[in-house]
Amino acid sequence: MSKTEEKKSKKIKMSTLFLSAFIFILFFIILLAGVVYRFNDRVYFLDRLSKTIPFPAILIDKTTIITIKEISENLNAIKKFYESQDFASLGYRVDFKTDEGEKRLEIRERELINKMIEDRIIEKIAKEKGISITDKLVNESVDRKISEYGRGVSIEDNLEKLYGWSLSNFKKKIVKPSLYKDELEKWVSENENKEENKKAKELVEKAMSRINSGENFSVVAKESSNGYTSDNGGHLGWFKKEYMAPELQDSVSLLNEGVVSEVLESKLGYHIIKMENKKNNDSGEELFNLSQIYFPKASFADWLSEKIKEFDLNILIGKYEWNAETGMIEFQDRGMRKFEEKALEEKTKDPSLLSI
């Protein structure tokens, strides 16, 4: 064999070797991924591996990925929060190590994943509408809250203590998604729901005109309000200021007894509020007895729910499946579904299932 032929033979052998090695590695990765998706929450080594390597857990329209690692990190934050609380004084005990405790934690994981899917879809839609939330906007929002509620150092300490998060984690996981949601909600209100909201405003202005003409507030509420209290003349009952919609708190709390507000707007809709009377409770907190005439805006939540159903979702982790009719992931296991249903019915008895 000539030297030229020997060189060609070596090149062919080397390329064959590299190709074989590549195929073996690819096969190993595919096999490992399959095992991780099937057994990662049951085998310690695989669980640790999935938290190190960014295996995809959810694919949204085949372009947006939520990884097992992300889910695990966020679930650990939820777990840390509940385990850092002292529920003993309330007669509760949170223990995620028992069989039932593990199931309750799975319920929180399912809720968490649905929230993560919602956040990603909101961001995706928002960007398509030309909405962009920069790091500068995020930082400015956090700085305002820090100046309003306290020192940055104490907030960072609390984040670390309660969730194991840095301030940077908080900005990424909570603040930025929240700002995207707020901005998309504004866009939907001004565009998609514009006509419906316009009709609601026209109706509340007609009701306001009747009030200004001297008609009885209770009568107008019964005849025109879309609120659940319309049958009893719009009477809402007693409220603390902080229990009112944020957009209404200052305007309503400043009303004198017997006075009716102008038309007020919140995220929920348009309101006309009557201050029936005021009092202080035993702790000295001011309480307000209110009546309301209310016309709801088109619901952003309903709009978003329908939009989510339009997306193509692929669930790669074995214990969940996508319900295209509800736009939510659900447990595959029927036994787990029944456990969740019963647990949520009694969630007031279990602090680990209450929202944080």
C-alpha positions in Angstrom: 0.0 0.0 0.0 1.4 3.4 -1.0 1.9 6.2 1.6 -1.0 8.2 0.0 -3.4 5.2 0.4 -2.2 4.7 4.0 -3.0 8.4 4.8 -6.4 8.1 3.2 -7.1 4.9 5.2 -6.1 6.7 8.5 -8.4 9.6 7.7 -11.3 7.3 7.1 -10.6 5.4 10.3 -10.4 8.6 12.3 -13.6 10.0 10.8 -15.3 6.7 11.5 -14.1 6.8 15.0 -15.3 10.4 15.6 -18.7 9.6 14.0 -19.1 6.5 16.2 -18.2 8.4 19.3 -20.6 11.2 18.4 -23.4 8.7 17.8 -22.6 6.9 21.1 -22.7 10.3 23.0 -25.9 11.4 21.3 -27.5 8.0 22.1 -26.3 8.3 25.7 -27.7 11.8 26.1 -31.1 10.8 24.6 -31.2 7.7 26.9 -30.2 9.8 29.9 -32.8 12.4 29.1 -35.5 9.8 28.8 -34.6 8.3 32.2 -34.5 11.8 33.8 -38.0 12.6 32.5 -39.3 9.3 33.8 -37.6 8.9 37.1 -35.9 12.2 38.1 -38.1 12.8 41.2 -37.6 9.3 42.4 -33.8 8.7 42.1 -31.5 11.1 44.0 -28.7 11.0 41.4 -31.1 11.8 38.6 -32.8 14.5 40.6 -29.4 16.2 41.2 -28.5 15.7 37.6 -31.7 17.4 36.3 -31.0 20.4 38.6 -27.5 20.8 37.1 -28.1 20.2 33.4 -30.9 22.4 31.8 -33.1 19.6 30.5 -36.3 21.1 29.0 -39.5 20.4 30.9 -42.0 22.5 28.9 -41.9 23.6 25.3 -44.1 26.6 24.3 -44.6 26.8 20.6 -41.3 24.9 20.2 -39.4 28.2 20.8 -39.7 28.9 24.5 -38.3 26.5 27.0 -38.9 26.1 30.7 -36.3 23.8 32.2 -36.5 21.2 35.0 -33.8 23.2 36.8 -35.9 26.4 36.8 -38.9 24.6 38.1 -36.8 23.0 40.8 -35.2 26.3 41.9 -38.6 28.0 42.2 -40.2 25.0 44.0 -37.3 25.1 46.5 -38.0 28.8 47.2 -41.7 27.9 47.9 -40.6 25.0 50.1 -38.2 27.2 52.0 -40.8 29.8 52.6 -43.2 27.4 54.3 -40.5 25.7 56.2 -39.2 29.0 57.6 -42.6 29.9 59.0 -43.8 29.2 62.6 -47.2 27.6 62.1 -47.0 25.7 65.4 -48.7 28.7 67.3 -51.6 28.3 64.9 -51.9 24.6 65.5 -50.4 23.7 62.1 -47.4 21.6 61.1 -45.8 21.7 57.6 -43.8 18.7 56.8 -43.0 17.9 53.1 -41.2 14.7 54.0 -44.2 12.6 54.7 -46.2 10.9 51.9 -49.0 13.4 52.1 -46.5 16.3 52.5 -44.8 15.2 49.2 -48.2 15.2 47.5 -49.0 18.6 48.8 -45.6 19.8 47.4 -46.5 18.3 44.0 -49.7 20.3 44.1 -47.7 23.5 44.6 -45.3 22.4 41.8 -48.3 22.0 39.4 -49.5 25.5 40.3 -46.0 26.9 40.0 -45.5 25.4 36.5 -48.9 26.9 35.3 -47.8 30.3 36.7 -44.4 30.0 34.9 -46.2 29.1 31.6 -48.5 32.1 32.0 -45.5 34.4 32.7 -43.6 33.2 29.6 -46.7 33.5 27.4 -47.4 37.0 28.7 -43.9 38.1 27.9 -44.1 36.5 24.5 -47.3 38.2 23.6 -46.2 41.5 25.1 -43.0 41.5 22.9 -45.1 40.8 19.9 -47.1 43.9 20.7 -44.0 46.0 21.0 -43.8 46.0 24.8 -40.3 45.8 26.3 -39.4 45.8 29.9 -35.8 46.8 30.3 -33.5 46.1 33.3 -33.6 49.9 33.9 -37.4 49.8 34.3 -37.1 46.8 36.7 -34.5 48.5 38.8 -36.5 51.7 39.0 -39.6 49.8 40.1 -37.7 48.0 42.8 -36.0 51.2 44.0 -39.4 52.8 44.4 -40.7 50.0 46.5 -37.5 50.0 48.6 -37.9 53.7 49.3 -41.5 53.2 50.1 -41.2 50.2 52.4 -37.8 50.2 53.9 -34.0 49.8 53.5 -32.6 47.6 50.7 -30.4 45.6 53.1 -33.4 44.4 55.2 -35.3 43.5 52.0 -32.4 41.5 50.7 -32.0 39.8 54.1 -35.7 38.9 54.1 -35.5 37.5 50.5 -32.6 35.3 51.5 -34.2 34.2 54.7 -37.7 33.4 53.3 -36.9 32.2 49.8 -33.2 31.8 49.4 -33.2 34.5 46.8 -30.9 37.4 46.1 -32.4 40.8 45.0 -31.4 39.9 41.5 -33.4 36.6 41.6 -36.4 38.6 42.9 -36.2 41.1 40.0 -36.0 38.3 37.5 -38.6 35.9 38.9 -41.2 38.3 40.3 -40.7 42.0 39.3 -40.1 41.6 35.6 -43.0 39.2 34.9 -45.2 41.4 37.0 -44.3 44.5 34.9 -44.9 42.6 31.7 -48.3 41.6 32.9 -49.2 45.2 33.9 -48.2 46.6 30.6 -49.9 43.9 28.5 -53.1 44.4 30.6 -53.0 48.1 29.7 -52.5 47.3 26.0 -55.4 44.9 26.0 -57.6 47.4 27.8 -56.8 50.1 25.2 -57.1 47.8 22.2 -58.7 44.4 22.4 -61.3 45.4 25.0 -61.7 49.0 24.1 -65.3 48.9 22.8 -66.5 46.7 25.7 -64.9 49.0 28.3 -66.3 52.1 26.5 -69.8 50.7 27.0 -69.1 50.1 30.7 -67.9 53.7 31.1 -71.1 55.0 29.3 -73.3 53.0 31.7 -71.5 54.2 34.8 -71.8 57.8 33.6 -75.5 57.4 33.1 -75.8 56.1 36.6 -73.8 59.0 37.9 -76.1 61.4 36.1 -79.1 59.8 37.8 -77.4 60.2 41.2 -76.5 63.9 40.5 -80.1 64.5 39.5 -81.2 63.5 43.0 -82.2 59.9 42.6 -81.8 57.5 45.5 -78.4 55.7 45.5 -79.9 52.4 46.5 -82.6 52.5 43.8 -80.0 53.3 41.0 -77.8 50.5 42.3 -80.7 48.0 42.1 -81.7 49.0 38.7 -78.4 49.5 37.0 -75.3 48.1 38.9 -73.7 44.9 37.6 -72.2 44.2 41.0 -73.1 41.1 43.0 -74.7 43.5 45.7 -77.1 45.2 43.3 -80.1 43.3 44.8 -79.5 44.9 48.2 -79.0 48.4 46.9 -75.2 48.0 46.4 -74.3 47.7 50.1 -70.9 46.2 50.5 -70.4 46.2 54.3 -67.4 47.3 56.4 -63.9 47.5 55.0 -60.4 48.5 56.1 -58.6 50.8 53.7 -56.1 48.2 52.6 -58.9 45.8 51.6 -60.1 48.1 48.9 -58.7 48.0 45.3 -55.4 50.0 45.4 -56.7 52.6 42.9 -59.7 53.4 45.1 -58.1 53.5 48.6 -57.2 57.2 48.9 -60.3 58.6 47.1 -62.8 56.4 49.1 -61.2 56.8 52.5 -61.3 60.6 52.2 -65.1 60.7 51.6 -67.3 62.1 54.4 -70.2 60.1 55.7 -73.2 60.2 53.4 -71.1 61.5 50.5 -71.1 59.8 47.0 -67.8 59.7 45.0 -67.3 60.7 41.4 -66.9 57.9 38.9 -63.7 56.0 40.0 -61.7 53.6 37.8 -59.8 50.4 38.9 -58.4 47.5 37.0 -61.6 45.7 37.6 -64.0 48.3 36.3 -65.9 51.6 37.0 -67.2 52.4 40.5 -69.5 54.9 42.2 -68.9 54.6 46.0 -71.1 55.9 48.8 -69.6 56.3 52.3 -72.4 55.2 54.5 -70.5 55.7 57.8 -67.2 55.3 59.5 -65.9 53.9 62.8 -62.8 52.7 64.6 -62.4 49.1 65.7 -61.0 48.1 69.1 -57.5 48.4 67.8 -58.1 52.0 66.6 -58.1 51.0 62.9 -60.6 53.0 60.8 -63.4 51.0 59.1 -65.6 52.2 56.3 -69.2 51.1 55.6 -69.6 51.3 51.8 -72.2 50.9 49.1 -71.3 50.7 45.4 -72.6 51.0 41.9 -70.3 48.9 39.7 -69.8 48.2 36.0 -67.0 45.7 35.2 -64.4 46.1 32.5 -63.7 43.2 30.1 -61.6 40.8 32.0 -57.9 40.6 31.2 -57.8 37.2 32.9 -60.5 35.8 30.6 -58.7 37.3 27.6 -55.4 35.8 28.7 -56.9 32.4 29.4 -58.2 32.2 25.8 -54.9 33.3 24.4 -53.0 30.6 26.4 -55.2 27.9 24.8 -54.0 29.0 21.4 -50.4 28.1 22.2 -48.8 24.7 21.4 -47.6 23.2 24.7 -45.4 20.1 24.9 -45.0 18.7 28.5 -41.9 16.6 28.6 -42.0 15.6 32.3 -44.0 12.4 32.8 -46.4 13.2 35.7 -48.2 16.0 34.0 -50.2 16.5 30.8 -51.6 19.6 29.0 -55.3 20.2 29.0 -55.9 22.3 25.9 -59.5 23.0 26.9 -58.6 24.6 30.2 -55.2 25.9 29.2 -53.6 24.3 32.2 -51.3 21.4 33.0 -52.9 18.6 35.1 -51.7 15.5 36.9 -51.8 12.3 34.7 -52.4 10.1 37.7 -56.1 10.0 38.6 -55.3 9.2 42.2 -53.2 12.4 42.5 -56.1 14.4 40.9 -58.5 13.1 43.6 -56.0 13.9 46.3 -55.5 17.4 45.0 -59.3 18.0 44.7 -59.9 17.0 48.3 -56.8 18.8 49.6 -57.8 22.1 47.9 -61.3 21.8 49.4 -59.8 21.7 52.8 -56.9 24.1 52.1 -57.8 26.5 54.9 -56.8 23.7 57.3 -53.4 23.3 55.5 -51.1 26.4 55.3 -48.9 24.8 52.7 -51.7 25.1 50.2 -52.5 28.7 50.9 -51.1 31.4 48.5 -47.9 33.2 49.5 
